[in-house]
Amino acid sequence: MKTYQSFKEINRHLKQLSLERQIAYEELKIVKNDFEESLRPARMLSNALGVFGKFSTLLFIKKMFK
């Protein structure tokens, strides 16, 4: 447990904790927006097409070397 020598130290530490909380909240909002963006139908379709493209390329390469 931290021991404080003055009210100035206490206020400084409280200000630091407040700023850390605000930073964490802003980071959480960014994560939320990224998550919502990843769930949009256009993004999901794009991801599915990308996976399908990679899979078909691998199948094509596999058939070439058989």
PDB file of N, H, CA, C and O in Angstrom:
ATOM      1  N   MET A   1       0.835  -1.171   0.000  1.00  0.00           N
ATOM      2  CA  MET A   1       0.000   0.000   0.000  1.00  0.00           C
ATOM      3  C   MET A   1       0.887   1.245   0.000  1.00  0.00           C
ATOM      4  O   MET A   1       1.860   1.342   0.748  1.00  0.00           O
ATOM      5  N   LYS A   2       0.522   2.183  -0.855  1.00  0.00           N
ATOM      6  H   LYS A   2      -0.269   2.105  -1.462  1.00  0.00           H
ATOM      7  CA  LYS A   2       1.320   3.398  -0.985  1.00  0.00           C
ATOM      8  C   LYS A   2       1.024   4.367   0.157  1.00  0.00           C
ATOM      9  O   LYS A   2      -0.127   4.567   0.546  1.00  0.00           O
ATOM     10  N   THR A   3       2.083   4.957   0.678  1.00  0.00           N
ATOM     11  H   THR A   3       3.018   4.795   0.362  1.00  0.00           H
ATOM     12  CA  THR A   3       1.952   5.960   1.729  1.00  0.00           C
ATOM     13  C   THR A   3       2.223   7.329   1.117  1.00  0.00           C
ATOM     14  O   THR A   3       3.231   7.529   0.440  1.00  0.00           O
ATOM     15  N   TYR A   4       1.330   8.250   1.356  1.00  0.00           N
ATOM     16  H   TYR A   4       0.511   8.088   1.906  1.00  0.00           H
ATOM     17  CA  TYR A   4       1.458   9.593   0.808  1.00  0.00           C
ATOM     18  C   TYR A   4       1.984  10.542   1.870  1.00  0.00           C
ATOM     19  O   TYR A   4       1.689  10.408   3.058  1.00  0.00           O
ATOM     20  N   GLN A   5       2.766  11.498   1.409  1.00  0.00           N
ATOM     21  H   GLN A   5       3.005  11.607   0.444  1.00  0.00           H
ATOM     22  CA  GLN A   5       3.352  12.478   2.313  1.00  0.00           C
ATOM     23  C   GLN A   5       2.576  13.795   2.330  1.00  0.00           C
ATOM     24  O   GLN A   5       2.693  14.583   3.269  1.00  0.00           O
ATOM     25  N   SER A   6       1.768  14.028   1.264  1.00  0.00           N
ATOM     26  H   SER A   6       1.672  13.388   0.501  1.00  0.00           H
ATOM     27  CA  SER A   6       1.027  15.289   1.210  1.00  0.00           C
ATOM     28  C   SER A   6      -0.230  15.109   0.360  1.00  0.00           C
ATOM     29  O   SER A   6      -0.393  14.122  -0.357  1.00  0.00           O
ATOM     30  N   PHE A   7      -1.105  16.101   0.472  1.00  0.00           N
ATOM     31  H   PHE A   7      -0.972  16.903   1.054  1.00  0.00           H
ATOM     32  CA  PHE A   7      -2.311  16.084  -0.360  1.00  0.00           C
ATOM     33  C   PHE A   7      -1.963  16.280  -1.835  1.00  0.00           C
ATOM     34  O   PHE A   7      -2.691  15.825  -2.718  1.00  0.00           O
ATOM     35  N   LYS A   8      -0.869  16.945  -2.089  1.00  0.00           N
ATOM     36  H   LYS A   8      -0.278  17.315  -1.372  1.00  0.00           H
ATOM     37  CA  LYS A   8      -0.419  17.149  -3.466  1.00  0.00           C
ATOM     38  C   LYS A   8      -0.121  15.804  -4.131  1.00  0.00           C
ATOM     39  O   LYS A   8      -0.489  15.590  -5.286  1.00  0.00           O
ATOM     40  N   GLU A   9       0.534  14.913  -3.421  1.00  0.00           N
ATOM     41  H   GLU A   9       0.833  15.088  -2.483  1.00  0.00           H
ATOM     42  CA  GLU A   9       0.821  13.571  -3.944  1.00  0.00           C
ATOM     43  C   GLU A   9      -0.469  12.794  -4.189  1.00  0.00           C
ATOM     44  O   GLU A   9      -0.599  12.100  -5.198  1.00  0.00           O
ATOM     45  N   ILE A  10      -1.414  12.912  -3.270  1.00  0.00           N
ATOM     46  H   ILE A  10      -1.307  13.475  -2.451  1.00  0.00           H
ATOM     47  CA  ILE A  10      -2.698  12.216  -3.415  1.00  0.00           C
ATOM     48  C   ILE A  10      -3.427  12.725  -4.654  1.00  0.00           C
ATOM     49  O   ILE A  10      -3.921  11.933  -5.457  1.00  0.00           O
ATOM     50  N   ASN A  11      -3.494  14.047  -4.808  1.00  0.00           N
ATOM     51  H   ASN A  11      -3.093  14.690  -4.156  1.00  0.00           H
ATOM     52  CA  ASN A  11      -4.170  14.625  -5.969  1.00  0.00           C
ATOM     53  C   ASN A  11      -3.486  14.246  -7.275  1.00  0.00           C
ATOM     54  O   ASN A  11      -4.151  13.998  -8.281  1.00  0.00           O
ATOM     55  N   ARG A  12      -2.157  14.202  -7.257  1.00  0.00           N
ATOM     56  H   ARG A  12      -1.617  14.404  -6.440  1.00  0.00           H
ATOM     57  CA  ARG A  12      -1.414  13.801  -8.465  1.00  0.00           C
ATOM     58  C   ARG A  12      -1.736  12.350  -8.834  1.00  0.00           C
ATOM     59  O   ARG A  12      -1.957  12.028 -10.001  1.00  0.00           O
ATOM     60  N   HIS A  13      -1.757  11.495  -7.834  1.00  0.00           N
ATOM     61  H   HIS A  13      -1.578  11.757  -6.885  1.00  0.00           H
ATOM     62  CA  HIS A  13      -2.056  10.086  -8.092  1.00  0.00           C
ATOM     63  C   HIS A  13      -3.502   9.907  -8.578  1.00  0.00           C
ATOM     64  O   HIS A  13      -3.756   9.103  -9.474  1.00  0.00           O
ATOM     65  N   LEU A  14      -4.433  10.640  -8.000  1.00  0.00           N
ATOM     66  H   LEU A  14      -4.226  11.294  -7.272  1.00  0.00           H
ATOM     67  CA  LEU A  14      -5.824  10.572  -8.451  1.00  0.00           C
ATOM     68  C   LEU A  14      -5.960  11.056  -9.890  1.00  0.00           C
ATOM     69  O   LEU A  14      -6.720  10.479 -10.668  1.00  0.00           O
ATOM     70  N   LYS A  15      -5.236  12.102 -10.248  1.00  0.00           N
ATOM     71  H   LYS A  15      -4.618  12.571  -9.616  1.00  0.00           H
ATOM     72  CA  LYS A  15      -5.259  12.620 -11.615  1.00  0.00           C
ATOM     73  C   LYS A  15      -4.696  11.568 -12.567  1.00  0.00           C
ATOM     74  O   LYS A  15      -5.238  11.357 -13.651  1.00  0.00           O
ATOM     75  N   GLN A  16      -3.614  10.912 -12.166  1.00  0.00           N
ATOM     76  H   GLN A  16      -3.173  11.084 -11.285  1.00  0.00           H
ATOM     77  CA  GLN A  16      -3.004   9.867 -12.988  1.00  0.00           C
ATOM     78  C   GLN A  16      -3.988   8.714 -13.205  1.00  0.00           C
ATOM     79  O   GLN A  16      -4.135   8.228 -14.326  1.00  0.00           O
ATOM     80  N   LEU A  17      -4.651   8.283 -12.151  1.00  0.00           N
ATOM     81  H   LEU A  17      -4.531   8.678 -11.240  1.00  0.00           H
ATOM     82  CA  LEU A  17      -5.623   7.200 -12.266  1.00  0.00           C
ATOM     83  C   LEU A  17      -6.793   7.596 -13.152  1.00  0.00           C
ATOM     84  O   LEU A  17      -7.301   6.776 -13.917  1.00  0.00           O
ATOM     85  N   SER A  18      -7.221   8.839 -13.054  1.00  0.00           N
ATOM     86  H   SER A  18      -6.808   9.506 -12.432  1.00  0.00           H
ATOM     87  CA  SER A  18      -8.308   9.330 -13.892  1.00  0.00           C
ATOM     88  C   SER A  18      -7.908   9.303 -15.369  1.00  0.00           C
ATOM     89  O   SER A  18      -8.690   8.884 -16.222  1.00  0.00           O
ATOM     90  N   LEU A  19      -6.693   9.750 -15.660  1.00  0.00           N
ATOM     91  H   LEU A  19      -6.058  10.090 -14.967  1.00  0.00           H
ATOM     92  CA  LEU A  19      -6.221   9.744 -17.047  1.00  0.00           C
ATOM     93  C   LEU A  19      -6.078   8.312 -17.584  1.00  0.00           C
ATOM     94  O   LEU A  19      -6.403   8.050 -18.742  1.00  0.00           O
ATOM     95  N   GLU A  20      -5.597   7.400 -16.754  1.00  0.00           N
ATOM     96  H   GLU A  20      -5.333   7.613 -15.813  1.00  0.00           H
ATOM     97  CA  GLU A  20      -5.476   5.997 -17.165  1.00  0.00           C
ATOM     98  C   GLU A  20      -6.857   5.410 -17.464  1.00  0.00           C
ATOM     99  O   GLU A  20      -7.020   4.640 -18.411  1.00  0.00           O
ATOM    100  N   ARG A  21      -7.840   5.777 -16.654  1.00  0.00           N
ATOM    101  H   ARG A  21      -7.708   6.402 -15.885  1.00  0.00           H
ATOM    102  CA  ARG A  21      -9.199   5.287 -16.880  1.00  0.00           C
ATOM    103  C   ARG A  21      -9.757   5.837 -18.199  1.00  0.00           C
ATOM    104  O   ARG A  21     -10.408   5.107 -18.946  1.00  0.00           O
ATOM    105  N   GLN A  22      -9.506   7.102 -18.482  1.00  0.00           N
ATOM    106  H   GLN A  22      -8.976   7.694 -17.875  1.00  0.00           H
ATOM    107  CA  GLN A  22      -9.977   7.704 -19.729  1.00  0.00           C
ATOM    108  C   GLN A  22      -9.322   7.057 -20.943  1.00  0.00           C
ATOM    109  O   GLN A  22      -9.980   6.830 -21.959  1.00  0.00           O
ATOM    110  N   ILE A  23      -8.036   6.762 -20.842  1.00  0.00           N
ATOM    111  H   ILE A  23      -7.501   6.946 -20.017  1.00  0.00           H
ATOM    112  CA  ILE A  23      -7.325   6.096 -21.938  1.00  0.00           C
ATOM    113  C   ILE A  23      -7.904   4.704 -22.174  1.00  0.00           C
ATOM    114  O   ILE A  23      -8.130   4.310 -23.318  1.00  0.00           O
ATOM    115  N   ALA A  24      -8.142   3.965 -21.102  1.00  0.00           N
ATOM    116  H   ALA A  24      -7.958   4.286 -20.172  1.00  0.00           H
ATOM    117  CA  ALA A  24      -8.711   2.622 -21.229  1.00  0.00           C
ATOM    118  C   ALA A  24     -10.096   2.678 -21.862  1.00  0.00           C
ATOM    119  O   ALA A  24     -10.450   1.815 -22.666  1.00  0.00           O
ATOM    120  N   TYR A  25     -10.878   3.690 -21.502  1.00  0.00           N
ATOM    121  H   TYR A  25     -10.591   4.390 -20.848  1.00  0.00           H
ATOM    122  CA  TYR A  25     -12.225   3.838 -22.070  1.00  0.00           C
ATOM    123  C   TYR A  25     -12.144   4.126 -23.567  1.00  0.00           C
ATOM    124  O   TYR A  25     -12.921   3.564 -24.339  1.00  0.00           O
ATOM    125  N   GLU A  26     -11.228   4.981 -23.989  1.00  0.00           N
ATOM    126  H   GLU A  26     -10.597   5.437 -23.362  1.00  0.00           H
ATOM    127  CA  GLU A  26     -11.078   5.293 -25.413  1.00  0.00           C
ATOM    128  C   GLU A  26     -10.607   4.063 -26.188  1.00  0.00           C
ATOM    129  O   GLU A  26     -11.062   3.829 -27.308  1.00  0.00           O
ATOM    130  N   GLU A  27      -9.704   3.278 -25.608  1.00  0.00           N
ATOM    131  H   GLU A  27      -9.334   3.468 -24.698  1.00  0.00           H
ATOM    132  CA  GLU A  27      -9.251   2.046 -26.254  1.00  0.00           C
ATOM    133  C   GLU A  27     -10.405   1.059 -26.395  1.00  0.00           C
ATOM    134  O   GLU A  27     -10.511   0.363 -27.405  1.00  0.00           O
ATOM    135  N   LEU A  28     -11.263   0.999 -25.392  1.00  0.00           N
ATOM    136  H   LEU A  28     -11.178   1.564 -24.571  1.00  0.00           H
ATOM    137  CA  LEU A  28     -12.425   0.112 -25.438  1.00  0.00           C
ATOM    138  C   LEU A  28     -13.383   0.533 -26.552  1.00  0.00           C
ATOM    139  O   LEU A  28     -13.953  -0.322 -27.231  1.00  0.00           O
ATOM    140  N   LYS A  29     -13.562   1.829 -26.745  1.00  0.00           N
ATOM    141  H   LYS A  29     -13.099   2.523 -26.194  1.00  0.00           H
ATOM    142  CA  LYS A  29     -14.426   2.313 -27.832  1.00  0.00           C
ATOM    143  C   LYS A  29     -13.855   1.935 -29.194  1.00  0.00           C
ATOM    144  O   LYS A  29     -14.611   1.607 -30.108  1.00  0.00           O
ATOM    145  N   ILE A  30     -12.533   1.976 -29.341  1.00  0.00           N
ATOM    146  H   ILE A  30     -11.919   2.243 -28.598  1.00  0.00           H
ATOM    147  CA  ILE A  30     -11.899   1.588 -30.601  1.00  0.00           C
ATOM    148  C   ILE A  30     -12.122   0.105 -30.872  1.00  0.00           C
ATOM    149  O   ILE A  30     -12.443  -0.283 -31.995  1.00  0.00           O
ATOM    150  N   VAL A  31     -11.953  -0.716 -29.850  1.00  0.00           N
ATOM    151  H   VAL A  31     -11.692  -0.400 -28.938  1.00  0.00           H
ATOM    152  CA  VAL A  31     -12.168  -2.157 -30.003  1.00  0.00           C
ATOM    153  C   VAL A  31     -13.621  -2.436 -30.385  1.00  0.00           C
ATOM    154  O   VAL A  31     -13.885  -3.283 -31.239  1.00  0.00           O
ATOM    155  N   LYS A  32     -14.556  -1.735 -29.761  1.00  0.00           N
ATOM    156  H   LYS A  32     -14.341  -1.047 -29.067  1.00  0.00           H
ATOM    157  CA  LYS A  32     -15.980  -1.910 -30.065  1.00  0.00           C
ATOM    158  C   LYS A  32     -16.262  -1.561 -31.516  1.00  0.00           C
ATOM    159  O   LYS A  32     -16.970  -2.296 -32.205  1.00  0.00           O
ATOM    160  N   ASN A  33     -15.712  -0.440 -31.987  1.00  0.00           N
ATOM    161  H   ASN A  33     -15.138   0.156 -31.427  1.00  0.00           H
ATOM    162  CA  ASN A  33     -15.922  -0.050 -33.383  1.00  0.00           C
ATOM    163  C   ASN A  33     -15.319  -1.059 -34.349  1.00  0.00           C
ATOM    164  O   ASN A  33     -15.931  -1.382 -35.367  1.00  0.00           O
ATOM    165  N   ASP A  34     -14.126  -1.560 -34.042  1.00  0.00           N
ATOM    166  H   ASP A  34     -13.629  -1.298 -33.215  1.00  0.00           H
ATOM    167  CA  ASP A  34     -13.504  -2.577 -34.894  1.00  0.00           C
ATOM    168  C   ASP A  34     -14.354  -3.843 -34.942  1.00  0.00           C
ATOM    169  O   ASP A  34     -14.517  -4.448 -36.001  1.00  0.00           O
ATOM    170  N   PHE A  35     -14.896  -4.242 -33.789  1.00  0.00           N
ATOM    171  H   PHE A  35     -14.763  -3.751 -32.928  1.00  0.00           H
ATOM    172  CA  PHE A  35     -15.726  -5.438 -33.727  1.00  0.00           C
ATOM    173  C   PHE A  35     -17.001  -5.256 -34.542  1.00  0.00           C
ATOM    174  O   PHE A  35     -17.398  -6.148 -35.292  1.00  0.00           O
ATOM    175  N   GLU A  36     -17.642  -4.096 -34.392  1.00  0.00           N
ATOM    176  H   GLU A  36     -17.320  -3.372 -33.783  1.00  0.00           H
ATOM    177  CA  GLU A  36     -18.863  -3.829 -35.166  1.00  0.00           C
ATOM    178  C   GLU A  36     -18.561  -3.822 -36.662  1.00  0.00           C
ATOM    179  O   GLU A  36     -19.357  -4.319 -37.460  1.00  0.00           O
ATOM    180  N   GLU A  37     -17.427  -3.266 -37.039  1.00  0.00           N
ATOM    181  H   GLU A  37     -16.781  -2.863 -36.391  1.00  0.00           H
ATOM    182  CA  GLU A  37     -17.041  -3.220 -38.453  1.00  0.00           C
ATOM    183  C   GLU A  37     -16.839  -4.635 -39.000  1.00  0.00           C
ATOM    184  O   GLU A  37     -17.204  -4.919 -40.141  1.00  0.00           O
ATOM    185  N   SER A  38     -16.261  -5.516 -38.192  1.00  0.00           N
ATOM    186  H   SER A  38     -15.965  -5.286 -37.265  1.00  0.00           H
ATOM    187  CA  SER A  38     -16.004  -6.881 -38.655  1.00  0.00           C
ATOM    188  C   SER A  38     -17.288  -7.688 -38.821  1.00  0.00           C
ATOM    189  O   SER A  38     -17.291  -8.702 -39.520  1.00  0.00           O
ATOM    190  N   LEU A  39     -18.381  -7.253 -38.188  1.00  0.00           N
ATOM    191  H   LEU A  39     -18.378  -6.429 -37.621  1.00  0.00           H
ATOM    192  CA  LEU A  39     -19.647  -7.981 -38.289  1.00  0.00           C
ATOM    193  C   LEU A  39     -20.552  -7.477 -39.413  1.00  0.00           C
ATOM    194  O   LEU A  39     -21.621  -8.044 -39.638  1.00  0.00           O
ATOM    195  N   ARG A  40     -20.154  -6.451 -40.104  1.00  0.00           N
ATOM    196  H   ARG A  40     -19.285  -5.990 -39.921  1.00  0.00           H
ATOM    197  CA  ARG A  40     -20.974  -5.925 -41.195  1.00  0.00           C
ATOM    198  C   ARG A  40     -21.003  -6.943 -42.336  1.00  0.00           C
ATOM    199  O   ARG A  40     -19.995  -7.595 -42.607  1.00  0.00           O
ATOM    200  N   PRO A  41     -22.157  -7.084 -43.009  1.00  0.00           N
ATOM    201  CA  PRO A  41     -22.293  -8.078 -44.072  1.00  0.00           C
ATOM    202  C   PRO A  41     -21.255  -7.924 -45.185  1.00  0.00           C
ATOM    203  O   PRO A  41     -20.727  -8.924 -45.672  1.00  0.00           O
ATOM    204  N   ALA A  42     -20.961  -6.712 -45.586  1.00  0.00           N
ATOM    205  H   ALA A  42     -21.389  -5.900 -45.190  1.00  0.00           H
ATOM    206  CA  ALA A  42     -19.979  -6.523 -46.654  1.00  0.00           C
ATOM    207  C   ALA A  42     -18.611  -7.042 -46.229  1.00  0.00           C
ATOM    208  O   ALA A  42     -17.909  -7.664 -47.026  1.00  0.00           O
ATOM    209  N   ARG A  43     -18.229  -6.792 -44.986  1.00  0.00           N
ATOM    210  H   ARG A  43     -18.799  -6.286 -44.338  1.00  0.00           H
ATOM    211  CA  ARG A  43     -16.937  -7.254 -44.475  1.00  0.00           C
ATOM    212  C   ARG A  43     -16.911  -8.774 -44.401  1.00  0.00           C
ATOM    213  O   ARG A  43     -15.908  -9.405 -44.733  1.00  0.00           O
ATOM    214  N   MET A  44     -18.034  -9.363 -43.958  1.00  0.00           N
ATOM    215  H   MET A  44     -18.850  -8.852 -43.688  1.00  0.00           H
ATOM    216  CA  MET A  44     -18.098 -10.821 -43.853  1.00  0.00           C
ATOM    217  C   MET A  44     -17.994 -11.456 -45.234  1.00  0.00           C
ATOM    218  O   MET A  44     -17.314 -12.468 -45.403  1.00  0.00           O
ATOM    219  N   LEU A  45     -18.662 -10.871 -46.217  1.00  0.00           N
ATOM    220  H   LEU A  45     -19.215 -10.049 -46.080  1.00  0.00           H
ATOM    221  CA  LEU A  45     -18.601 -11.382 -47.590  1.00  0.00           C
ATOM    222  C   LEU A  45     -17.185 -11.271 -48.131  1.00  0.00           C
ATOM    223  O   LEU A  45     -16.687 -12.192 -48.778  1.00  0.00           O
ATOM    224  N   SER A  46     -16.543 -10.153 -47.867  1.00  0.00           N
ATOM    225  H   SER A  46     -16.947  -9.404 -47.341  1.00  0.00           H
ATOM    226  CA  SER A  46     -15.169  -9.954 -48.316  1.00  0.00           C
ATOM    227  C   SER A  46     -14.243 -10.992 -47.693  1.00  0.00           C
ATOM    228  O   SER A  46     -13.395 -11.563 -48.379  1.00  0.00           O
ATOM    229  N   ASN A  47     -14.404 -11.233 -46.407  1.00  0.00           N
ATOM    230  H   ASN A  47     -15.093 -10.769 -45.850  1.00  0.00           H
ATOM    231  CA  ASN A  47     -13.584 -12.248 -45.735  1.00  0.00           C
ATOM    232  C   ASN A  47     -13.836 -13.639 -46.305  1.00  0.00           C
ATOM    233  O   ASN A  47     -12.899 -14.410 -46.509  1.00  0.00           O
ATOM    234  N   ALA A  48     -15.100 -13.958 -46.562  1.00  0.00           N
ATOM    235  H   ALA A  48     -15.862 -13.331 -46.397  1.00  0.00           H
ATOM    236  CA  ALA A  48     -15.437 -15.273 -47.106  1.00  0.00           C
ATOM    237  C   ALA A  48     -14.836 -15.445 -48.497  1.00  0.00           C
ATOM    238  O   ALA A  48     -14.314 -16.513 -48.820  1.00  0.00           O
ATOM    239  N   LEU A  49     -14.907 -14.406 -49.319  1.00  0.00           N
ATOM    240  H   LEU A  49     -15.331 -13.539 -49.057  1.00  0.00           H
ATOM    241  CA  LEU A  49     -14.319 -14.487 -50.657  1.00  0.00           C
ATOM    242  C   LEU A  49     -12.806 -14.636 -50.593  1.00  0.00           C
ATOM    243  O   LEU A  49     -12.215 -15.345 -51.408  1.00  0.00           O
ATOM    244  N   GLY A  50     -12.190 -13.982 -49.646  1.00  0.00           N
ATOM    245  H   GLY A  50     -12.671 -13.407 -48.984  1.00  0.00           H
ATOM    246  CA  GLY A  50     -10.742 -14.112 -49.474  1.00  0.00           C
ATOM    247  C   GLY A  50     -10.352 -15.529 -49.093  1.00  0.00           C
ATOM    248  O   GLY A  50      -9.387 -16.075 -49.629  1.00  0.00           O
ATOM    249  N   VAL A  51     -11.085 -16.121 -48.181  1.00  0.00           N
ATOM    250  H   VAL A  51     -11.869 -15.677 -47.745  1.00  0.00           H
ATOM    251  CA  VAL A  51     -10.805 -17.500 -47.767  1.00  0.00           C
ATOM    252  C   VAL A  51     -11.049 -18.456 -48.927  1.00  0.00           C
ATOM    253  O   VAL A  51     -10.262 -19.374 -49.157  1.00  0.00           O
ATOM    254  N   PHE A  52     -12.134 -18.241 -49.653  1.00  0.00           N
ATOM    255  H   PHE A  52     -12.773 -17.496 -49.466  1.00  0.00           H
ATOM    256  CA  PHE A  52     -12.434 -19.091 -50.805  1.00  0.00           C
ATOM    257  C   PHE A  52     -11.337 -18.982 -51.859  1.00  0.00           C
ATOM    258  O   PHE A  52     -10.939 -19.987 -52.449  1.00  0.00           O
ATOM    259  N   GLY A  53     -10.851 -17.772 -52.097  1.00  0.00           N
ATOM    260  H   GLY A  53     -11.174 -16.956 -51.618  1.00  0.00           H
ATOM    261  CA  GLY A  53      -9.784 -17.560 -53.066  1.00  0.00           C
ATOM    262  C   GLY A  53      -8.513 -18.290 -52.666  1.00  0.00           C
ATOM    263  O   GLY A  53      -7.873 -18.922 -53.507  1.00  0.00           O
ATOM    264  N   LYS A  54      -8.144 -18.212 -51.413  1.00  0.00           N
ATOM    265  H   LYS A  54      -8.664 -17.698 -50.730  1.00  0.00           H
ATOM    266  CA  LYS A  54      -6.938 -18.903 -50.940  1.00  0.00           C
ATOM    267  C   LYS A  54      -7.105 -20.414 -51.043  1.00  0.00           C
ATOM    268  O   LYS A  54      -6.177 -21.121 -51.439  1.00  0.00           O
ATOM    269  N   PHE A  55      -8.284 -20.906 -50.688  1.00  0.00           N
ATOM    270  H   PHE A  55      -9.038 -20.332 -50.366  1.00  0.00           H
ATOM    271  CA  PHE A  55      -8.544 -22.334 -50.741  1.00  0.00           C
ATOM    272  C   PHE A  55      -8.488 -22.843 -52.181  1.00  0.00           C
ATOM    273  O   PHE A  55      -7.896 -23.888 -52.448  1.00  0.00           O
ATOM    274  N   SER A  56      -9.107 -22.102 -53.116  1.00  0.00           N
ATOM    275  H   SER A  56      -9.588 -21.253 -52.900  1.00  0.00           H
ATOM    276  CA  SER A  56      -9.100 -22.535 -54.517  1.00  0.00           C
ATOM    277  C   SER A  56      -7.691 -22.475 -55.093  1.00  0.00           C
ATOM    278  O   SER A  56      -7.332 -23.311 -55.922  1.00  0.00           O
ATOM    279  N   THR A  57      -6.896 -21.514 -54.675  1.00  0.00           N
ATOM    280  H   THR A  57      -7.187 -20.835 -54.002  1.00  0.00           H
ATOM    281  CA  THR A  57      -5.507 -21.441 -55.144  1.00  0.00           C
ATOM    282  C   THR A  57      -4.722 -22.652 -54.654  1.00  0.00           C
ATOM    283  O   THR A  57      -3.946 -23.235 -55.411  1.00  0.00           O
ATOM    284  N   LEU A  58      -4.914 -23.025 -53.417  1.00  0.00           N
ATOM    285  H   LEU A  58      -5.544 -22.551 -52.802  1.00  0.00           H
ATOM    286  CA  LEU A  58      -4.225 -24.210 -52.896  1.00  0.00           C
ATOM    287  C   LEU A  58      -4.652 -25.472 -53.632  1.00  0.00           C
ATOM    288  O   LEU A  58      -3.813 -26.323 -53.929  1.00  0.00           O
ATOM    289  N   LEU A  59      -5.939 -25.611 -53.930  1.00  0.00           N
ATOM    290  H   LEU A  59      -6.621 -24.920 -53.688  1.00  0.00           H
ATOM    291  CA  LEU A  59      -6.424 -26.773 -54.681  1.00  0.00           C
ATOM    292  C   LEU A  59      -5.811 -26.806 -56.088  1.00  0.00           C
ATOM    293  O   LEU A  59      -5.425 -27.867 -56.580  1.00  0.00           O
ATOM    294  N   PHE A  60      -5.730 -25.647 -56.720  1.00  0.00           N
ATOM    295  H   PHE A  60      -6.044 -24.786 -56.321  1.00  0.00           H
ATOM    296  CA  PHE A  60      -5.140 -25.557 -58.057  1.00  0.00           C
ATOM    297  C   PHE A  60      -3.672 -25.972 -58.035  1.00  0.00           C
ATOM    298  O   PHE A  60      -3.228 -26.722 -58.905  1.00  0.00           O
ATOM    299  N   ILE A  61      -2.928 -25.499 -57.067  1.00  0.00           N
ATOM    300  H   ILE A  61      -3.288 -24.890 -56.361  1.00  0.00           H
ATOM    301  CA  ILE A  61      -1.518 -25.856 -56.956  1.00  0.00           C
ATOM    302  C   ILE A  61      -1.354 -27.344 -56.670  1.00  0.00           C
ATOM    303  O   ILE A  61      -0.445 -27.986 -57.197  1.00  0.00           O
ATOM    304  N   LYS A  62      -2.227 -27.886 -55.843  1.00  0.00           N
ATOM    305  H   LYS A  62      -2.965 -27.365 -55.415  1.00  0.00           H
ATOM    306  CA  LYS A  62      -2.178 -29.304 -55.511  1.00  0.00           C
ATOM    307  C   LYS A  62      -2.430 -30.154 -56.751  1.00  0.00           C
ATOM    308  O   LYS A  62      -1.758 -31.165 -56.952  1.00  0.00           O
ATOM    309  N   LYS A  63      -3.400 -29.753 -57.593  1.00  0.00           N
ATOM    310  H   LYS A  63      -3.946 -28.932 -57.430  1.00  0.00           H
ATOM    311  CA  LYS A  63      -3.700 -30.507 -58.816  1.00  0.00           C
ATOM    312  C   LYS A  63      -2.546 -30.422 -59.810  1.00  0.00           C
ATOM    313  O   LYS A  63      -2.295 -31.376 -60.546  1.00  0.00           O
ATOM    314  N   MET A  64      -1.849 -29.301 -59.839  1.00  0.00           N
ATOM    315  H   MET A  64      -2.053 -28.526 -59.241  1.00  0.00           H
ATOM    316  CA  MET A  64      -0.730 -29.142 -60.762  1.00  0.00           C
ATOM    317  C   MET A  64       0.422 -30.073 -60.434  1.00  0.00           C
ATOM    318  O   MET A  64       1.120 -30.531 -61.338  1.00  0.00           O
ATOM    319  N   PHE A  65       0.633 -30.360 -59.159  1.00  0.00           N
ATOM    320  H   PHE A  65       0.066 -29.988 -58.424  1.00  0.00           H
ATOM    321  CA  PHE A  65       1.760 -31.191 -58.757  1.00  0.00           C
ATOM    322  C   PHE A  65       1.391 -32.665 -58.619  1.00  0.00           C
ATOM    323  O   PHE A  65       2.234 -33.465 -58.213  1.00  0.00           O
ATOM    324  N   LYS A  66       0.174 -33.042 -58.942  1.00  0.00           N
ATOM    325  H   LYS A  66      -0.511 -32.393 -59.273  1.00  0.00           H
ATOM    326  CA  LYS A  66      -0.213 -34.458 -58.889  1.00  0.00           C
ATOM    327  C   LYS A  66       0.151 -35.160 -60.140  1.00  0.00           C
ATOM    328  O   LYS A  66      -0.100 -36.358 -60.271  1.00  0.00           O
TER     329      LYS A  66
END
